Amino acid sequence: MNPKDFYNLNDIEKEKHLRKTFKKIETSKDEMLLKMNSIVTLKVKHYKTDFYIHDLQVLIEKEEQFLWLVRDCGTNLIQLEDPEYEKGQWKWKSWYEAVKRNMRPNSFYLIDNKNKIIKKINEEKANVIISSYDEKYAANILLENKAV
């Protein structure tokens, strides 16, 4: 369900949708989603809708690589293959840094949604991954600007 549609539901409908989504994951054969669901169940105390509404919607739409940040109060999915720039900086690097600074994730995962692989990584590895994508997209912007 689209997040906008979810937030237009009343509380009873929201709860029903979340239970249905949880059950659908639990009965699926998708090992990656089962593992992610287990992580959310064990580690996320509040704002589980970050995963069940927002992250799942992106995972349905995009077979890409992501960093997944898990916090006591929710999750964040960082879209590594989205080269969008805002205010002269790679959008997702800015988002990643803001989440780390303000929301303090306690677990980091590399998600390969195309091959359905989830791998736990440490914060240092996550920083290296973000830096490598940032450098890649910065180089592309420089090449595009030279061509103009």
Secondary structure, DSSP 8 states (H G I E B T S, - for coil): --HHHHHTS-HHHHHHHHHHHHHHHHTS--HHHHHHHHHHHHH--S-THIIIIIIHHHHHH--SEEEEEEETTEEEEEETT---EETTEEHHHHHHHHHHHHH--SEEEEEETTTTEEEEE-HHHHHHHHHHHHHHHHHHHHHHHHH-
